[in-house]
Amino acid sequence: MQYLMAIDAGTGSIRAVIFDTLGNQISAAQKEWTHLEESGVANSMSFDFEKNWELACTCIKESLNSANLSGEDIVALSATSMREGIVLYDKKGRELWAVANVDARADKEVKYLKENFVGIEEEFYQESGQTFALGALPRIMWLKNNRPEIYEKVANISMIGDWILSRLSGVIATDPSNGGTTGIFSLKNRDWMPEMAKKVGLKDDIFPKVLEVGTLMGSVTEEAKKQTGLSVATKVVMGGGDVQLGSAGLGVVELGQAAILGGSFWQQVVNIKSDTKPPKNMSVRVNPHVIKGQSQAEGITFFSGLVMRWFRDAFCDMEKLEAKEKGVDVYKILEEKASKIPVGSNGILPIFSDSMKYGKWYHASPSFLNLSINPDICNRASMFRSLQENAAIVSSINLDKIKEFTNIKIDEIVFAGGASKGVLWSQIVADVTGCRVKIPKVTEATALGAAMAAGVGVGIYKNIASAAKELVVWDKTYEPNMANKKVYDDIKIKFEKAYEVQLKLVDDNITTSMWKAPGL
């Protein structure tokens, strides 16, 4: 039997997951990591590449031990990672500086670019599908302005997943799905646009080769073998961004397919042609997909999963005790109670994430509107249901924005991530969107996508799309209740009007924004 390894470098942890070639998970090892604010640098989130490489090596070793396998049993590996996180190297390939995806130190640089290069963000967005909010240009400019001695040594750039592969193979490269999130990239050509860096006074010769996902890069080096327990016979294959490889791991590989990924943040993605121009109003993000010739239009809903965790921990001690007594997950108890609440949650309107406005992206202050002092109407169950409905409503608004500029009709949505475990939540997504909702069996979609890439690199699978069709298995399907959809359509209108008013309170410095993009 041959085995494939996927290394998944997420925002909060690093994992090594081993699969067989039929897509069955054999073992996994995970270590949490943290990204620390740099002393004296507000909103910074540095990536500790030395410590984090040690954690990656530990995960690789533990996954092998757990599966009772040796390095020689791993025929190939690939990596996936949080997007937007970058690593900069010197001319010898040694790391100089790195930041995680959530790094927001470059707010002054974002303002500088917008004020001194009028219209440049809009110009670059039409090519790359990215704004400066999460892009690499302002961060590199920050380095030039604040750490010039490091900036002068910079000879190469990669993403976090690429960094893992470079440590294993000695080759620095990137792929379109991950590299594209720097914003220094062409959606249509799936390659760097160094002229963007040059136009704003930055180095234009630091961009490595771009390899499509599934391209063989080399083999594990002798040094990496000693550090990880892998074999020099293990092939290293180009991976990609977590959302895009996660989409492949969910079978979302054909044009027009759509998915909602329900994790800490929610992403709504739709596969489109690579030459599709992003919307002129900069409402959503567009990224290269892991499938050549495709991009993904993407909406992002902030903190949907994290808000649920907050609500559970802040208000639901009784449900926690009940869940412990019954030996079930607390969310199962909360869903059972919420299922008895009428559609619309007795009028409660949660104000957390706005729909995506990528060009000017900020959120209102977290709150609930329309609460009642009648405990039969306003209680934990009704508030919990309102949060579930709201996450689905904001997702639906983002999908509407994507439909508007792509003219793609969406009838079916793949729903995955922790949220898709909820029977009520899955039905609410179907009812709000009016679409059939399919739940895949796979619990490790992102890692499975990376394992597919590894398999493609050594000829086990023909390509990512065929691997997805071969390996993805479906668990449940939910059909929409169109009567409920009419109710949610009205709530959607009310929510958008209410949110606009709540944003005005932030503008007037009466309330505090939940999150603002750098430069606003």
VOGU-3710 file (C-alpha; in Angstrom, 3 decimals, decimal comma):
1> mqylmaidag> 0,000/0,000/0,000  1,197/3,503/-0,846  0,541/6,493/1,394  0,304/10,246/0,862  1,000/12,973/3,400  -0,663/16,366/3,612  0,792/19,153/5,746  -1,792/21,788/6,634  -0,477/25,078/8,039  -3,589/26,810/9,350
11> tgsiravifd> -3,990/30,081/11,201  -4,068/28,393/14,613  -2,271/25,093/14,117  -0,035/22,896/11,987  -1,109/19,353/11,070  0,338/16,380/9,277  -2,284/13,978/7,922  -1,614/10,643/6,216  -4,044/9,159/3,677  -4,039/5,988/1,653
21> tlgnqisaaq> -4,546/6,319/-2,086  -8,297/5,640/-1,717  -8,690/8,819/0,317  -9,008/7,118/3,710  -7,397/9,004/6,571  -4,807/6,813/8,314  -3,446/9,144/10,988  -3,052/12,782/11,945  -0,944/14,843/14,317  -1,578/18,465/15,229
31> kewthleesg> 0,186/21,189/17,193  -1,209/24,615/17,991  0,894/27,616/17,160  0,518/31,296/17,894  1,502/34,396/15,964  2,803/37,072/18,283  2,509/40,826/18,040  5,909/42,344/17,391  7,045/44,644/20,182  6,034/48,208/19,404
41> vansmsfdfe> 4,247/47,279/16,169  0,477/47,577/16,528  -1,708/44,930/14,853  1,317/42,870/13,829  1,273/39,063/13,732  4,758/37,713/13,092  5,286/34,143/11,903  8,033/32,384/13,900  9,527/30,212/11,174  12,174/28,588/13,400
51> knwelactci> 9,827/27,487/16,171  7,056/26,638/13,733  9,349/24,436/11,636  10,094/22,435/14,783  6,341/21,996/15,313  5,920/20,886/11,691  8,683/18,282/12,102  7,053/17,021/15,305  3,709/16,606/13,526  5,332/14,678/10,669
61> keslnsanls> 7,096/12,320/13,075  3,999/11,807/15,231  1,759/11,094/12,245  4,214/8,438/11,052  4,452/6,865/14,511  0,685/6,916/14,996  0,187/5,088/11,683  3,059/2,698/12,443  4,690/3,755/9,183  8,225/4,737/8,228
71> gedivalsat> 9,298/7,593/5,990  9,794/5,120/3,134  6,039/4,377/3,177  5,181/7,943/2,158  5,392/8,020/-1,618  4,645/11,751/-1,880  3,584/14,761/0,159  2,223/18,230/-0,401  1,266/21,215/1,726  -1,537/23,699/2,077
81> smregivlyd> -1,716/26,802/4,232  -3,514/29,880/5,387  -3,505/32,278/2,497  -1,975/35,794/2,629  0,782/34,785/5,081  4,176/35,453/3,473  7,815/34,482/4,006  10,746/36,516/2,662  14,164/34,956/1,981  17,711/36,071/1,290
91> kkgrelwava> 19,658/35,033/-1,833  20,765/31,784/-0,156  17,169/30,789/0,551  17,322/31,533/4,276  14,255/33,041/5,901  14,511/36,723/6,785  11,019/37,773/7,839  7,527/36,303/7,863  3,996/37,281/8,843  0,777/35,340/9,314
101> nvdaradkev> -2,377/36,002/7,326  -3,961/38,085/10,092  -1,063/40,565/10,202  -2,500/44,080/9,848  0,501/46,262/10,636  0,572/48,091/7,292  -2,367/50,481/7,759  -0,202/53,570/7,084  1,187/51,973/3,945  -2,322/51,171/2,695
111> kylkenfvgi> -3,328/54,817/3,208  -0,136/55,982/1,490  -0,771/53,821/-1,560  -4,375/54,965/-1,878  -3,544/58,651/-1,454  -0,389/58,802/-3,575  -1,377/56,387/-6,344  -4,986/57,364/-6,928  -6,978/54,569/-8,543  -4,151/52,034/-8,240
121> eeefyqesgq> -6,026/49,700/-5,907  -8,920/49,528/-8,371  -6,472/48,985/-11,248  -4,634/46,167/-9,472  -7,921/44,609/-8,311  -9,101/44,237/-11,899  -5,981/42,181/-12,638  -5,580/40,251/-9,383  -9,010/40,132/-7,744  -7,396/41,386/-4,502
131> tfalgalpri> -7,434/44,669/-2,619  -4,729/46,032/-0,324  -6,621/44,873/2,794  -4,936/41,451/2,896  -2,310/41,935/0,188  1,477/41,643/0,315  2,449/44,993/-1,228  1,633/47,146/1,849  3,432/44,663/4,146  6,567/44,646/1,992
141> mwlknnrpei> 6,399/48,442/1,894  6,164/48,445/5,706  9,340/46,345/5,820  11,124/48,768/3,481  10,055/51,734/5,620  10,667/50,218/9,040  13,265/47,454/8,645  15,359/48,623/5,662  18,319/46,430/6,654  16,110/43,334/6,222
151> yekvanismi> 14,393/44,652/3,091  17,730/45,156/1,322  18,538/41,453/1,733  15,213/40,201/0,338  15,728/38,024/-2,751  12,627/35,806/-2,733  9,059/35,563/-1,487  6,703/32,663/-0,892  3,556/31,738/0,992  3,507/29,726/4,248
161> gdwilsrlsg> 2,664/26,393/2,578  5,383/27,020/-0,007  7,819/27,623/2,842  7,119/24,139/4,237  7,758/22,617/0,818  10,953/24,627/0,431  12,201/23,378/3,810  11,540/19,814/2,651  12,809/20,024/-0,934  15,131/23,042/-1,064
171> viatdpsngg> 13,005/24,555/-3,855  11,264/27,924/-3,432  8,184/28,249/-5,639  4,489/29,063/-5,351  1,211/28,107/-7,000  -1,543/30,382/-8,349  -4,151/29,652/-5,640  -1,886/30,706/-2,780  0,457/33,148/-4,520  -2,552/34,879/-6,046
181> ttgifslknr> -3,626/36,121/-2,617  -0,605/38,444/-2,498  -2,407/40,655/-5,024  0,779/40,875/-7,135  -0,678/38,433/-9,590  -2,669/37,995/-12,793  -5,880/35,993/-12,538  -5,984/35,479/-16,274  -2,345/34,433/-16,757  -1,951/32,691/-13,373
191> dwmpemakkv> 1,459/34,287/-12,898  3,186/37,107/-11,027  2,870/40,725/-12,157  6,213/42,171/-10,952  5,364/45,471/-12,615  2,883/46,098/-9,798  5,721/46,103/-7,250  7,882/48,272/-9,487  5,082/50,803/-9,940  4,952/51,499/-6,179
201> glkddifpkv> 8,731/51,564/-5,719  9,344/48,010/-4,495  11,666/45,264/-5,730  10,361/43,504/-8,816  12,892/40,663/-8,942  11,893/38,660/-5,838  9,164/36,495/-7,340  9,833/32,742/-7,664  8,588/30,409/-10,354  4,882/29,554/-10,356
211> levgtlmgsv> 3,956/25,877/-10,537  0,463/24,530/-10,980  -0,901/22,465/-8,088  0,228/18,848/-8,414  3,568/19,672/-10,079  6,487/17,572/-8,884  9,074/19,835/-7,210  11,694/17,305/-6,136  12,369/14,957/-3,241  12,925/15,300/0,489
221> teeakkqtgl> 16,481/16,491/1,130  18,975/14,669/3,329  18,736/17,437/5,937  14,926/17,330/5,958  15,057/13,546/6,282  17,054/13,889/9,518  14,636/16,490/10,862  11,359/14,773/9,960  11,909/11,035/9,639  10,770/11,117/6,023
231> svatkvvmgg> 12,707/9,398/3,232  14,790/10,994/0,485  12,646/8,864/-1,827  9,515/10,777/-0,752  8,460/13,159/-3,538  7,588/16,778/-2,756  4,685/18,171/-4,798  3,346/21,711/-5,161  0,267/22,377/-3,014  -2,018/25,383/-2,730
241> gdvqlgsagl> -4,208/27,684/-0,656  -6,376/26,141/2,046  -9,752/27,298/0,722  -9,022/26,267/-2,856  -7,516/22,873/-1,984  -10,321/22,453/0,542  -12,790/23,039/-2,290  -11,107/20,275/-4,285  -11,350/18,039/-1,238  -15,098/18,704/-1,315
251> gvvelgqaai> -15,478/17,898/-4,994  -15,970/21,545/-6,020  -13,910/21,328/-9,205  -16,304/22,136/-12,079  -17,248/25,579/-13,435  -20,372/26,939/-11,755  -20,095/24,770/-8,647  -20,548/26,561/-5,324  -19,614/25,861/-1,733  -20,001/27,382/1,711
261> lggsfwqqvv> -17,139/26,541/4,058  -18,431/26,931/7,596  -15,491/27,307/9,959  -14,286/30,088/12,275  -14,870/32,390/9,298  -17,297/31,378/6,552  -16,254/31,471/2,907  -18,671/31,317/0,002  -16,946/30,255/-3,213  -18,116/29,815/-6,804
271> niksdtkppk> -15,941/28,410/-9,608  -15,639/30,749/-12,598  -13,462/31,020/-15,720  -9,978/32,488/-15,213  -10,626/35,292/-17,670  -13,744/36,508/-15,814  -13,177/40,125/-14,790  -13,754/40,944/-11,103  -16,737/43,221/-10,350  -16,052/46,921/-10,774
281> nmsvrvnphv> -17,577/47,727/-7,372  -14,936/45,540/-5,665  -17,626/43,785/-3,658  -16,006/40,345/-3,445  -12,652/38,705/-3,791  -11,505/36,616/-6,773  -8,723/34,018/-6,404  -7,085/31,548/-8,769  -8,482/28,046/-8,169  -6,318/24,917/-7,964
291> ikgqsqaegi> -7,869/23,852/-11,294  -6,067/25,362/-14,289  -8,360/27,681/-16,247  -10,547/28,409/-13,214  -10,773/31,110/-10,580  -13,037/31,304/-7,567  -15,228/34,234/-6,673  -15,188/34,388/-2,888  -17,271/36,066/-0,241  -16,107/36,053/3,368
301> tffsglvmrw> -18,276/36,215/6,480  -16,305/37,198/9,546  -16,285/35,224/12,796  -19,450/33,138/12,197  -18,005/30,090/13,945  -16,179/32,133/16,557  -19,370/34,017/17,413  -21,076/30,681/18,072  -18,221/29,656/20,354  -18,493/32,977/22,204
311> frdafcdmek> -22,263/32,578/22,619  -21,837/29,003/23,870  -19,174/29,946/26,409  -20,776/33,199/27,560  -24,395/32,084/27,981  -24,843/28,318/27,726  -23,505/26,781/30,943  -26,811/24,925/31,455  -26,598/23,352/28,002  -22,968/22,421/28,643
321> leakekgvdv> -23,980/20,507/31,777  -26,863/18,869/29,936  -24,572/17,841/27,087  -22,053/16,385/29,530  -24,752/14,321/31,259  -26,000/12,961/27,921  -22,538/12,483/26,449  -23,233/14,624/23,377  -21,884/17,829/21,863  -23,336/20,999/23,393
331> ykileekask> -24,242/22,310/19,932  -26,537/19,298/19,481  -28,457/20,343/22,599  -28,622/23,961/21,426  -29,843/22,912/17,967  -32,574/20,719/19,463  -33,860/23,686/21,462  -33,462/26,108/18,545  -35,441/23,793/16,249  -38,535/24,546/18,360
341> ipvgsngilp> -38,184/28,290/17,692  -40,185/29,595/14,708  -38,471/30,630/11,473  -37,139/34,164/11,940  -36,196/33,682/15,612  -39,032/35,878/16,856  -37,607/38,898/15,046  -34,134/38,918/16,635  -31,546/40,508/14,296  -27,887/39,760/15,094
351> ifsdsmkygk> -25,336/42,376/14,022  -21,924/40,771/13,632  -20,349/40,270/10,191  -21,470/42,463/7,315  -21,693/41,039/3,827  -18,417/41,436/1,978  -17,505/44,923/0,773  -13,935/44,243/-0,280  -13,206/47,780/-1,422  -14,163/49,347/1,940
361> wyhaspsfln> -14,294/46,547/4,436  -15,309/47,097/8,045  -17,940/45,851/10,442  -20,427/47,330/12,859  -20,206/46,828/16,599  -21,392/43,334/17,659  -24,951/43,395/18,960  -28,440/41,892/18,881  -31,373/44,040/17,736  -35,058/43,569/18,415
371> lsinpdicnr> -34,664/41,730/21,689  -37,697/41,248/23,892  -37,957/41,149/27,689  -40,434/38,285/27,332  -38,358/35,190/28,209  -40,684/32,958/26,207  -39,739/34,876/23,051  -36,180/35,975/23,763  -34,010/33,275/25,274  -30,867/31,285/24,579
381> asmfrslqen> -32,596/29,065/22,028  -34,046/31,941/20,003  -30,787/33,897/20,101  -28,830/30,809/19,081  -31,171/30,189/16,158  -30,906/33,841/15,127  -27,120/33,463/14,877  -27,500/30,387/12,685  -29,988/32,194/10,459  -27,796/35,271/10,269
391> aaivssinld> -24,702/33,350/9,137  -26,787/31,809/6,351  -28,324/35,164/5,412  -24,955/36,937/5,113  -23,654/33,979/3,071  -26,681/34,291/0,798  -26,027/38,014/0,286  -22,423/37,252/-0,677  -23,577/34,581/-3,126  -26,035/37,105/-4,612
401> kikeftniki> -23,113/39,475/-5,230  -21,217/36,716/-7,010  -24,239/35,771/-9,114  -24,656/39,420/-10,095  -21,303/39,755/-11,876  -20,874/36,159/-13,093  -24,466/35,467/-14,242  -24,051/31,965/-12,805  -27,239/30,332/-11,588  -26,668/28,423/-8,346
411> deivfaggas> -29,037/25,541/-7,598  -26,792/23,418/-5,397  -24,326/24,241/-2,642  -21,722/22,028/-0,998  -21,740/22,858/2,728  -18,724/21,789/4,771  -16,732/22,553/7,885  -17,789/22,350/11,511  -21,074/24,150/10,891  -22,257/21,472/8,453
421> kgvlwsqiva> -22,453/18,973/11,326  -25,548/20,823/12,496  -28,737/19,331/11,044  -30,727/22,500/11,743  -27,993/24,782/10,440  -27,701/22,807/7,206  -31,470/23,037/6,669  -31,406/26,772/7,400  -28,696/27,246/4,735  -30,907/25,404/2,239
431> dvtgcrvkip> -33,992/27,448/3,197  -32,222/30,822/3,129  -30,502/30,250/-0,227  -33,288/28,233/-1,860  -30,643/25,724/-2,975  -30,142/22,018/-2,461  -27,398/21,571/0,140  -25,017/18,601/-0,032  -22,848/17,523/2,887  -19,689/15,516/2,111
441> kvteatalga> -18,519/12,705/4,374  -14,928/13,917/4,483  -13,926/15,661/7,690  -10,487/16,751/6,488  -11,297/18,388/3,157  -8,284/20,718/3,086  -5,824/17,960/3,958  -7,502/15,616/1,487  -7,083/18,264/-1,221  -3,361/18,451/-0,425
451> amaagvgvgi> -3,112/14,649/-0,517  -4,786/14,720/-3,941  -2,106/17,175/-5,105  0,608/14,843/-3,811  -0,984/11,919/-5,658  -1,206/13,881/-8,912  2,502/14,705/-8,661  3,468/11,019/-8,731  0,841/9,842/-11,220  -1,540/8,129/-8,787
461> ykniasaake> -4,322/10,445/-9,995  -4,603/11,979/-13,449  -5,382/15,459/-12,139  -7,069/17,235/-9,220  -10,539/17,183/-10,790  -10,517/13,448/-11,484  -9,100/12,739/-8,014  -11,954/14,728/-6,447  -14,585/12,812/-8,403  -12,967/9,539/-7,391
471> lvvwdktyep> -12,470/10,240/-3,682  -15,269/12,551/-2,483  -18,245/10,723/-0,940  -21,563/12,381/-0,018  -23,248/11,996/3,354  -26,518/13,982/3,389  -28,675/16,185/1,183  -31,091/18,922/2,309  -33,863/20,270/0,078  -35,006/23,882/0,596
481> nmankkvydd> -38,362/24,792/2,094  -39,481/27,588/-0,242  -42,095/28,880/2,209  -39,301/29,482/4,710  -37,247/31,158/1,985  -39,933/33,851/1,580  -39,641/34,648/5,277  -35,858/34,798/5,057  -35,990/37,029/1,973  -37,824/39,636/4,065
491> ikikfekaye> -35,377/39,250/6,943  -32,479/39,693/4,542  -33,829/43,114/3,500  -34,331/44,164/7,132  -30,838/43,004/8,058  -29,163/45,042/5,304  -31,093/48,185/6,298  -30,308/47,676/9,981  -26,631/47,047/9,304  -26,333/50,267/7,368
501> vqlklvddni> -27,589/52,178/10,399  -25,218/50,294/12,698  -22,258/51,201/10,472  -23,273/54,859/10,776  -22,870/54,546/14,565  -19,289/53,371/13,989  -18,687/56,246/11,559  -19,917/58,674/14,225  -17,586/57,163/16,873  -20,526/56,080/19,008
511> ttsmwkapgl> -19,796/52,350/18,770  -16,613/50,376/18,045  -16,168/48,355/14,860  -15,774/44,585/15,294  -13,017/44,695/12,622  -11,623/47,179/10,121  -9,363/46,545/7,161  -5,936/48,228/7,348  -5,968/51,765/6,034  -9,576/52,628/6,893
//
